[in-house]
Amino acid sequence: MNGLTARWAGVSQGGTVFSAAAAWPLLAHLADGAGGPARAELSEALGLPAGQAAGAARDLLTTLGALRGVDTALGCGRRARWS
């Protein structure tokens, strides 16, 4: 994840926010459907087997959705970016 984040940060312009909590579930769902070298690389980046990734991503998103204050934090980030 650190290498991927560094590449994204290197090409972004303006105010940018990166969140592993946002990127990790996306990569997990991609890993679940990937094959060959991509599946292995995504599995390594995620830190768990690709076959377990989608379920783990759903669990993470469910947990985050139940946390008090997450909606507010996301709303503040969006407002600051697009206002």
KEMI-613024 format. One record per residue: residue number from 0; residue in three letters; x, y, z of N, C-alpha, C, O in turn. Coordinates in steps of 0.001 Angstrom, whole numbers. Layout:
<sites>
<NUM, ALA, <X, Y, Z>, <X, Y, Z>, <X, Y, Z>, <X, Y, Z>>
...
</sites>
This chain:
<sites>
<0, MET, <819, -1183, 0>, <0, 0, 0>, <867, 1252, 0>, <503, 2244, -631>>
<1, ASN, <1982, 1233, 677>, <2800, 2438, 746>, <3330, 2850, -617>, <3352, 4038, -941>>
<2, GLY, <3759, 1876, -1425>, <4253, 2183, -2763>, <3153, 2733, -3651>, <3367, 3688, -4398>>
<3, LEU, <1981, 2133, -3568>, <839, 2601, -4346>, <455, 4017, -3931>, <212, 4874, -4780>>
<4, THR, <402, 4256, -2642>, <64, 5594, -2137>, <1092, 6622, -2584>, <738, 7739, -2961>>
<5, ALA, <2352, 6248, -2544>, <3409, 7175, -2974>, <3262, 7525, -4448>, <3455, 8679, -4832>>
<6, ARG, <2918, 6535, -5286>, <2729, 6827, -6717>, <1539, 7757, -6913>, <1621, 8709, -7689>>
<7, TRP, <435, 7496, -6220>, <-745, 8364, -6349>, <-419, 9784, -5900>, <-783, 10754, -6565>>
<8, ALA, <262, 9898, -4779>, <594, 11226, -4250>, <1532, 11974, -5182>, <1474, 13200, -5284>>
<9, GLY, <2394, 11235, -5860>, <3351, 11860, -6767>, <2716, 12484, -7991>, <3303, 13382, -8593>>
<10, VAL, <1532, 12032, -8377>, <894, 12569, -9581>, <-338, 13426, -9265>, <-927, 14019, -10168>>
<11, SER, <-724, 13489, -8004>, <-1920, 14277, -7674>, <-1584, 15765, -7604>, <-455, 16160, -7315>>
<12, GLN, <-2593, 16559, -7876>, <-2426, 18008, -7826>, <-3491, 18586, -6905>, <-4609, 18072, -6847>>
<13, GLY, <-3156, 19634, -6198>, <-4127, 20261, -5309>, <-4266, 19486, -4017>, <-3404, 18679, -3670>>
<14, GLY, <-5344, 19730, -3314>, <-5598, 19063, -2041>, <-6056, 17632, -2260>, <-7052, 17385, -2939>>
<15, THR, <-5332, 16706, -1688>, <-5663, 15298, -1846>, <-5605, 14614, -489>, <-4707, 14873, 312>>
<16, VAL, <-6563, 13747, -245>, <-6586, 12964, 982>, <-6559, 11498, 598>, <-7325, 11062, -262>>
<17, PHE, <-5689, 10744, 1226>, <-5611, 9309, 1001>, <-6033, 8601, 2272>, <-5674, 9016, 3374>>
<18, SER, <-6780, 7553, 2117>, <-7231, 6792, 3265>, <-7140, 5311, 2956>, <-7757, 4824, 2009>>
<19, ALA, <-6368, 4600, 3762>, <-6295, 3150, 3598>, <-7664, 2523, 3811>, <-7986, 1501, 3204>>
<20, ALA, <-8471, 3136, 4675>, <-9815, 2608, 4924>, <-10695, 2709, 3681>, <-11686, 1988, 3566>>
<21, ALA, <-10350, 3576, 2773>, <-11103, 3698, 1525>, <-10490, 2832, 429>, <-11216, 2204, -342>>
<22, ALA, <-9181, 2794, 353>, <-8510, 2065, -725>, <-8472, 554, -482>, <-8595, -226, -1427>>
<23, TRP, <-8307, 142, 755>, <-8153, -1275, 1045>, <-9362, -2100, 605>, <-9172, -3127, -47>>
<24, PRO, <-10591, -1703, 928>, <-11734, -2502, 465>, <-11831, -2592, -1057>, <-12201, -3635, -1596>>
<25, LEU, <-11507, -1523, -1735>, <-11524, -1550, -3196>, <-10520, -2569, -3724>, <-10853, -3388, -4581>>
<26, LEU, <-9295, -2519, -3213>, <-8280, -3471, -3646>, <-8663, -4904, -3276>, <-8362, -5841, -4014>>
<27, ALA, <-9322, -5067, -2140>, <-9755, -6400, -1721>, <-10778, -6976, -2694>, <-10706, -8152, -3048>>
<28, HIS, <-11716, -6162, -3121>, <-12710, -6643, -4084>, <-12064, -6919, -5441>, <-12450, -7864, -6129>>
<29, LEU, <-11102, -6118, -5824>, <-10377, -6376, -7070>, <-9593, -7687, -6974>, <-9557, -8461, -7930>>
<30, ALA, <-8973, -7933, -5834>, <-8192, -9159, -5647>, <-9076, -10388, -5760>, <-8667, -11399, -6330>>
<31, ASP, <-10268, -10309, -5228>, <-11176, -11443, -5245>, <-11500, -11885, -6674>, <-11672, -13076, -6933>>
<32, GLY, <-11581, -10943, -7582>, <-11911, -11269, -8969>, <-10721, -11381, -9893>, <-10870, -11746, -11059>>
<33, ALA, <-9540, -11073, -9386>, <-8340, -11082, -10231>, <-7790, -12494, -10393>, <-8153, -13414, -9659>>
<34, GLY, <-6911, -12636, -11369>, <-6234, -13908, -11594>, <-4769, -13678, -11875>, <-4344, -12546, -12107>>
<35, GLY, <-4003, -14737, -11854>, <-2594, -14685, -12211>, <-1772, -13776, -11330>, <-2007, -13682, -10125>>
<36, PRO, <-794, -13094, -11941>, <107, -12233, -11173>, <-621, -11098, -10442>, <-216, -10715, -9344>>
<37, ALA, <-1681, -10564, -11033>, <-2412, -9473, -10375>, <-3014, -9941, -9059>, <-2977, -9220, -8062>>
<38, ARG, <-3572, -11159, -9056>, <-4168, -11701, -7833>, <-3098, -11859, -6739>, <-3332, -11526, -5577>>
<39, ALA, <-1936, -12365, -7127>, <-844, -12542, -6164>, <-343, -11201, -5635>, <-90, -11066, -4438>>
<40, GLU, <-199, -10220, -6506>, <279, -8904, -6084>, <-720, -8226, -5161>, <-336, -7631, -4154>>
<41, LEU, <-2002, -8314, -5503>, <-3019, -7706, -4645>, <-3082, -8411, -3302>, <-3223, -7761, -2266>>
<42, SER, <-2982, -9709, -3308>, <-2982, -10472, -2061>, <-1823, -10040, -1166>, <-1989, -9873, 43>>
<43, GLU, <-661, -9862, -1766>, <504, -9416, -993>, <283, -8015, -419>, <608, -7760, 741>>
<44, ALA, <-264, -7118, -1224>, <-510, -5750, -758>, <-1551, -5729, 362>, <-1455, -4926, 1290>>
<45, LEU, <-2533, -6605, 272>, <-3604, -6638, 1266>, <-3197, -7316, 2561>, <-3713, -6995, 3632>>
<46, GLY, <-2270, -8254, 2457>, <-1836, -8976, 3648>, <-2702, -10172, 4007>, <-2662, -10651, 5140>>
<47, LEU, <-3487, -10658, 3046>, <-4277, -11866, 3253>, <-4574, -12507, 1913>, <-4467, -11852, 876>>
<48, PRO, <-4949, -13793, 1918>, <-5235, -14465, 654>, <-6377, -13786, -103>, <-7350, -13330, 498>>
<49, ALA, <-6245, -13726, -1415>, <-7251, -13058, -2244>, <-8637, -13673, -2067>, <-9641, -12967, -2165>>
<50, GLY, <-8704, -14978, -1807>, <-9984, -15639, -1618>, <-10731, -15190, -377>, <-11942, -15387, -275>>
<51, GLN, <-10023, -14589, 564>, <-10644, -14074, 1790>, <-10889, -12567, 1730>, <-11524, -12003, 2621>>
<52, ALA, <-10394, -11924, 695>, <-10358, -10464, 639>, <-11738, -9816, 589>, <-11990, -8869, 1334>>
<53, ALA, <-12631, -10295, -260>, <-13944, -9646, -396>, <-14729, -9725, 900>, <-15359, -8746, 1299>>
<54, GLY, <-14703, -10867, 1560>, <-15402, -10996, 2842>, <-14828, -10070, 3896>, <-15566, -9444, 4657>>
<55, ALA, <-13501, -9987, 3938>, <-12852, -9087, 4892>, <-13203, -7628, 4588>, <-13394, -6831, 5506>>
<56, ALA, <-13287, -7280, 3310>, <-13653, -5910, 2925>, <-15077, -5594, 3359>, <-15345, -4507, 3872>>
<57, ARG, <-15990, -6538, 3155>, <-17375, -6320, 3596>, <-17440, -6139, 5107>, <-18161, -5272, 5601>>
<58, ASP, <-16691, -6954, 5839>, <-16667, -6827, 7297>, <-16129, -5469, 7728>, <-16675, -4836, 8631>>
<59, LEU, <-15052, -5022, 7077>, <-14473, -3718, 7410>, <-15470, -2598, 7148>, <-15661, -1722, 7991>>
<60, LEU, <-16104, -2625, 5982>, <-17058, -1563, 5644>, <-18270, -1574, 6577>, <-18791, -516, 6930>>
<61, THR, <-18713, -2750, 6972>, <-19821, -2852, 7925>, <-19419, -2251, 9267>, <-20187, -1510, 9882>>
<62, THR, <-18209, -2575, 9714>, <-17714, -2039, 10984>, <-17566, -524, 10921>, <-17990, 184, 11835>>
<63, LEU, <-16967, -29, 9844>, <-16812, 1421, 9695>, <-18167, 2122, 9645>, <-18340, 3196, 10222>>
<64, GLY, <-19124, 1511, 8953>, <-20455, 2105, 8853>, <-21175, 2196, 10181>, <-22051, 3043, 10358>>
<65, ALA, <-20814, 1330, 11117>, <-21458, 1330, 12430>, <-20778, 2273, 13425>, <-21325, 2538, 14495>>
<66, LEU, <-19610, 2774, 13085>, <-18889, 3656, 14007>, <-19503, 5053, 14029>, <-19769, 5650, 12987>>
<67, ARG, <-19713, 5537, 15193>, <-20247, 6883, 15351>, <-19202, 7906, 14895>, <-18033, 7816, 15271>>
<68, GLY, <-19617, 8851, 14105>, <-18743, 9931, 13670>, <-18144, 9748, 12287>, <-17599, 10700, 11729>>
<69, VAL, <-18228, 8557, 11720>, <-17640, 8335, 10399>, <-18347, 9187, 9348>, <-17689, 9798, 8506>>
<70, ASP, <-19669, 9234, 9386>, <-20409, 10063, 8423>, <-19990, 11529, 8525>, <-19828, 12207, 7510>>
<71, THR, <-19819, 12005, 9739>, <-19408, 13398, 9937>, <-18011, 13635, 9381>, <-17767, 14636, 8707>>
<72, ALA, <-17103, 12724, 9660>, <-15728, 12875, 9165>, <-15692, 12870, 7650>, <-14983, 13674, 7045>>
<73, LEU, <-16439, 11985, 7034>, <-16475, 11941, 5576>, <-17129, 13192, 5005>, <-16677, 13728, 3994>>
<74, GLY, <-18170, 13644, 5640>, <-18856, 14856, 5189>, <-17959, 16076, 5267>, <-17981, 16916, 4368>>
<75, CYS, <-17172, 16187, 6322>, <-16253, 17321, 6455>, <-15196, 17281, 5370>, <-14846, 18316, 4803>>
<76, GLY, <-14690, 16107, 5077>, <-13682, 15973, 4011>, <-14236, 16345, 2663>, <-13563, 17014, 1879>>
<77, ARG, <-15466, 15918, 2372>, <-16077, 16263, 1095>, <-16353, 17752, 1026>, <-16103, 18379, -4>>
<78, ARG, <-16853, 18316, 2080>, <-17177, 19740, 2063>, <-15925, 20583, 1841>, <-15925, 21525, 1048>>
<79, ALA, <-14872, 20231, 2549>, <-13630, 20998, 2399>, <-13086, 20892, 982>, <-12493, 21844, 475>>
<80, ARG, <-13276, 19776, 355>, <-12729, 19563, -982>, <-13538, 20283, -2047>, <-12962, 20885, -2953>>
<81, TRP, <-14857, 20234, -1958>, <-15688, 20727, -3056>, <-16367, 22071, -2783>, <-17172, 22520, -3599>>
<82, SER, <-16076, 22695, -1703>, <-16733, 23990, -1470>, <-15891, 25129, -1968>, <-16290, 26288, -1853>>
</sites>
